[in-house]
Amino acid sequence: MTALDLFGHPFSAYTWKVLIPLYENGTAFRFRRLGEDQPENGAALAAHWPLAQFPLLLDDGRPVIESSVIIEHLDHRHPGPLRLIPADADAAIEVRMLDRIFDNHVMNQMQRVVNDALRPPERRDPLEVADAKARLERAYAWLESWMGSREWAAAGAFTLADCAAAPALFYADWVHPIAAEHARLRTYRTRLLARPSIAKCVDDARPYRPLFPLGAPDRD
């Protein structure tokens, strides 16, 4: 049997992104949690990937790096009942487009605000934060229009795009709340969080909420 090891942390947005398809398909894997209490996992991660960024998947010892690529690898090498990338080329392009939008224009803008909060007070940049929040607001408005009557983000099914959307919208709404005027996007976020695979990620991450530098809101 092929051995899958996933290096990551339960509070990490990009780790969630890979955990979701693993849970969706009931794929057997070993979770190698990163933390000071398990230094051997950090050392193994760095040995396979000198930048030591996570998540990282080992498939029978072969490293697969970057969350979107890991999901494509799982869909190709370890397919389950739920396929995350459509077989139709046009549908697959739409899925990959939404994946990039959620990562680059929601997740990464949220992370800019978090990174600023992690800096010493004298190094914080209110202009950086304001720009990131303005970009989030523009992304929310575009996504509100895009969702229309869609249940899921792309291709009429739960896909890679939704794996990216769930952690991105979860944390972005903490950083810059999705306004009531974006009702479809808010409803989509709620729908995502109700899905069992995503609800498990939320619950497993609860003990780590004190790590959130802006203060985790008393909700979700």
C-alpha angles and dihedrals in degrees: 000000000000113000117223121192121184119198114203147097128266092233094049115108094211091047088055089052091062096037091058097066091041090056093041092058099034090239114177113238142145116242112220102198115207119223145114091271091059105042092160090069092052091049092050091048092052091047091058097036117022092201086062093212120149156267099046125168124209113202106191086330096313111123120229114190134199123038099250091048091048090055092048089049091051091047090052103036102027106027120180135182091288114062112205097196117050118235090226108090096218092049090047091054090053090050093049091047092055090045090057092045093053093045099042104031103032110021097038094045090051089050091054089061092046092048090053091053090053092058123091110269093253091058099048118117118209090188090057091050093047091050092049092050092047090052090049090052091052090048091050091052092050092047091048089058093042095052093058104147094341119130094199130025102258147002094015095278144073104279147148087296091064091046086059094041098054101064092032095056093037094060098029090060088056091052099039112007117231104247123239089247088069092064096152092052092048090050090049090052090051090048091052094050091051092058108104096232091053095040087057091054091050093049095045089052096051096093089059098053092105086068091068103105096210093051118262111257118244094251142071 
